[in-house]
Every structure is written in structure tokens, then in C-alpha cells.
Amino acid sequence: MKEDIFLMNGKERQRKAIIEAVKNKHFTLTEAAERLHVSKRQVRRIVRRYEQEGDKGLVHGHRGKPSNRALDLKQKTLVLELYRTKYMGFGPTLAAEKITEEDKQPITNETLRLWLKGANLWDERRKRSAYRKQRKRRQQFGDLLQLDGSFHHWFGDDYPTACLMNLVDDATGTTMALLDKEETTEAAMKLLEKWIKRYGVPKSIYVDLKTVYVSPKTLKHNDEQNDPTAAFTHFSKACERLGIKIIKAYSPQAKGRVERKHAVFQDRFIKELQLKNIKNIFEANKLLENNFLKHINKKFAKVPANAQDAHRDRKTFGDLNQIFCWEYARQVQNDWTISFENKCYQIQKNTSIKLRAKQYIIVRQHLNGVMSLWYGDNRLGYEEIDYKPAKAYVKKGYNSELRSKNASRSKHKSSWGKFNSTWLSSKKVAA
């Protein structure tokens, strides 16, 4: 008959040596209790069990048995099947959230991670990066925002790339995002306007060196030497009117908070789009606005170190529609018309506004597609008209047809006619 084989850990082997010493009268029960960190009565029970069962009496009774708190095997099978069919490629944390919320199967991310590793469905690889000193967060909500665009195949590899405009508060990590085809001035303005309408006007904003945000004429490391009014972009003009300081980032690490937020969206947002079967920008923005951003902010936003909000009231800055716009200067012609984008506009007469010909006015194109004309703080009325036909300039006493006939008759008198007979013979001299 084969003897049973027991696997004993270090603690159990040490306990066996002490119990053997007690049996051989080398230790008293009191000394054994001190070494085993148990009571004297417990030592008696251990000795009695060892005498009755041998080494088996020192091994934990649940060794090799399933835990009393372990989840049911049927639930494990169901969860793994859900992961294979719906959430393949999801990380354990996100997959556990979705399975709990949408499939009503409560599961922790750590339990799911162990199940996935046991089923060879998850291979966790640790990412290492170069050491960098972390910049401390700002103290107040609204003190500093970080803005950047993330180009990605948001709807899958078979669809073209799109740009997720991401605006992140430095103090709290609160996020607002907008999906567009490109990283444009219009997208940046719309996103900042949405932020201001919801939270207020921030103090400063961190952007990279793209010409959407910063003019190439101001790309110098020593910002104090730059003229703050020189070479504004349309976005920076809007920030100037709102008193928002633009801080230029000369490396991705400088605005690392928004860069790391891109990774969150490229993981969670893509998978959310897959679950909802969304394949266009319009529906993706509806998902961001209605549900996804609320969930992200609830999960990842932090409490600021200073509870005082640094945002300013947007009402003190006037109409945002007149701030977030494109501005162009145009000169008024003698007939009180201007030309803009190959169209002609007639300025309506207004006796209260002292506007004269050859003066410059401002043309504003707004985010809602409306155009307005401004002379100082005065808004001008206008209407689009057809182009006036250009008048042909005719010199008095000049007849081009007659001069052409005279030239043909007299061509033999020219230098070519006198010295190049070949040229003359190929031409018929007019009578």
C-alpha cells in the first residue's frame, strides 16, 4: 500500500520540528506556545492531532480544496464565454466593469484577471519607460487646462482616421472631448466654448506648437521677449479676449496629463464604440456627450487640493459668439461694397455710424456659419449682391481694327520685310 504524500510549506515544517521537540521533552508546552505564537491549549490540540494523524495533522485542512468564498464554476464558465464573445481584447479592469454593469454578472477585476490568465486569454506585459520627474498638479480646478488632438482609427482599421480633441483640467483630471475629422481651429474653438459654458473661463491653457494654436512667428523658448500681440492665430485671439494665458509645450511630456488621457480613450472609447456599433463621428459625439464623458470623469477625476474654483464667470466677457470666430480686415470701396471669399457685399447706409470709403472694417465668421460686419463696436448691416460688370477701358481716338489693317499693308517696309525675303515671301502683302 502506497503512503500518502503531503506537500508542507516552511511554516508547517517548522511546526513539526517544534512538536517533535515537545514529544521528546526538549520543549515545554509554554515554550512551544511562545515559538508558535499560539495558546498553550492550542499546542495540546496540535500535539494530539499529530499523534493521531502524523504529518497530515499539521497540513492545513483546506489544502487542495476549493475556497468557501470561491465563485460558482457555472458563473466562471459564463463570464469567460462572455469575454470571448463580447469583450475579447478588453483589459481585465474594463471587462469586469462591463460584465458587471451590462451583463449583470458581478465580478472583480482581480478575479477576472486570474481567470483570464488561467484560460490563456490575457497576457499582461509590463510597460517600462524612461524615468521622468512628475510635475505637481495645479491646486485649483480651472487654473490650467491641457488641450491636444489624438489621431486614431476610432471606428476600426477599415475606416479613416479621425481626431479626438481632448481638453483636460490639470488639477482634477476632469475631461471634455470632441471628435472631428481633423485638428482644426473650429474644433478647438467649439470644445473650449463647451467647456466655458459648463464650467466657466479658465485662467490658462497648455497647447503644443501646432499653428492652430500658436503662430510660427512666436515660436521662441523665451516667451518674455515676444510681443504678446504679435501674430495671433484665430484661436489665440479668442483666448486673448477671454484673458486665457496660452502656455506653449515644447515636448509631449510637458502636457503629459492629456497625453495619458489619450491612452484611456484609445482603450475604453474604441471598445465602447464597438459595443454600440457606432461608425460615424456624429453618433460618436452623441455617445461622448450623453454618457461616456460622465462615466470617465466619475471614475478618474480627482478632488483638487484647493476647493476654490479658479474659473471666472463667462457673462463678464460678453457674447461668446462674438469671441469664438474668425476675423478678417476688408477695405470699403467708393460704392460702399466689400469683397470677401469671391463674393460682393453691399453695406447698408447708417447715418449714426461715421464710416467712409477706403476705411477698414472687420468681417467675422462665426461657429454657427453666420457672417457679421463690424466697424469698431458698431455692427453693420449688409446684403450680398452680384458682381458689377467691369467696364472695358477704351482709349479715345484708338481703333485697334484699323491699326491692324495698316500694319498688314506696311509690313514690307519693316526691318523684317527689307532684310528677310523668306519671311516676306511666305506672307501675302496686302494691297
Summary of the structure (lengths in Angstrom):
residues: 431
radius of gyration: 40.0
end to end distance: 139.5
largest distance: 150.9
contacts: 1072
relative contact order: 0.07
helix: 41%
strand: 16%
